[in-house]
């Protein structure tokens, strides 16, 4: 909080015209569960299921949850270390979920 001229606390006003820096829409990451002699994918482990969030410029996001709830998998899917099963990863209005490794290189340079 900032202080006004009268010494009173003033809440910063959000800029309603700002676009999200990062927007996740209905992100899903499923891993196949292989079973049987032939190790066929009979089931799927839903590690991340339908996550939607926005991060505005200047904001910080923290993920908190129990062990095994999908925090690391969500981070890896957003960074495209694990390709998402479905959903959108919009960084500066560009959908990174559909880009291949070569097209992602400029986004990973820092």
C-alpha positions in Angstrom: 0.0 0.0 0.0 1.1 3.5 -0.8 0.7 6.5 1.5 -1.3 9.6 0.5 -0.4 13.2 1.3 -2.6 12.9 4.4 -0.7 9.8 5.6 -3.6 7.5 4.9 -3.1 4.1 3.2 -4.2 4.1 -0.5 -4.8 0.8 -2.4 -3.1 0.7 -5.8 -5.6 0.8 -8.6 -5.5 -2.0 -11.1 -5.1 -1.0 -14.8 -8.2 -2.5 -16.3 -6.8 -2.0 -19.8 -3.9 -4.3 -19.2 -3.9 -7.7 -20.9 -2.7 -10.8 -19.0 1.0 -11.6 -19.4 0.2 -15.3 -19.0 -3.2 -16.9 -19.4 -3.9 -20.6 -18.9 -7.3 -21.8 -20.2 -8.6 -25.3 -19.4 -5.2 -26.9 -19.3 -5.1 -30.6 -18.9 -2.2 -33.0 -18.7 -3.0 -36.8 -18.6 -0.4 -39.6 -18.4 -1.2 -43.0 -19.8 -1.3 -45.9 -17.3 0.0 -49.0 -19.1 -1.4 -52.3 -18.0 -1.3 -56.0 -19.0 1.2 -58.1 -20.8 1.3 -55.8 -23.9 1.5 -52.7 -21.7 -1.4 -51.0 -23.5 -2.7 -47.7 -22.3 -5.9 -48.8 -20.7 -6.4 -45.8 -18.4 -5.2 -42.2 -17.9 -3.8 -40.5 -14.8 -5.3 -37.0 -14.7 -2.3 -35.1 -13.2 -3.7 -31.7 -14.2 -7.4 -31.4 -15.1 -9.0 -28.2 -16.3 -6.8 -25.5 -14.8 -7.6 -21.8 -15.7 -5.7 -18.8 -14.4 -4.4 -15.4 -15.4 -1.2 -13.6 -14.4 -1.2 -9.9 -14.9 2.0 -7.8 -15.5 3.7 -7.2 -12.1 1.9 -10.0 -10.4 3.5 -13.1 -8.8 1.8 -16.5 -8.7 2.4 -19.1 -6.1 1.1 -22.6 -6.3 0.3 -24.3 -3.0 -1.1 -27.7 -2.4 -0.6 -31.2 -1.0 2.1 -33.5 -2.2 1.1 -35.1 -5.5 -1.7 -32.6 -6.4 -0.1 -31.6 -9.7 1.9 -28.4 -8.9 5.1 -29.4 -10.6 3.2 -31.0 -13.5 1.3 -27.8 -14.0 4.6 -25.8 -14.1 6.2 -28.2 -16.5 3.2 -28.2 -18.8 3.2 -24.3 -18.8 6.9 -24.4 -19.6 6.2 -27.0 -22.2 8.5 -29.5 -20.7 5.5 -31.8 -20.7 3.2 -31.3 -23.7 -0.3 -30.5 -22.5 -3.1 -32.9 -23.3 -5.5 -30.1 -24.0 -6.0 -26.4 -23.3 -4.3 -23.1 -24.1 -1.1 -21.5 -22.7 -1.3 -17.9 -23.8 1.9 -15.9 -23.3 1.6 -12.3 -24.6 -1.4 -13.5 -26.7 0.6 -16.3 -28.3 -0.7 -19.9 -27.8 2.4 -21.8 -26.7 0.4 -25.1 -26.3 0.4 -25.7 -30.1 4.0 -24.7 -30.9 6.7 -27.2 -31.5 10.1 -27.2 -29.9 11.8 -25.2 -32.6 9.1 -22.5 -32.4 9.4 -22.4 -28.6 13.1 -21.6 -28.7 12.7 -17.7 -28.7 10.5 -18.0 -25.6 13.0 -20.1 -23.7 16.1 -18.0 -24.2 16.0 -16.2 -20.8 
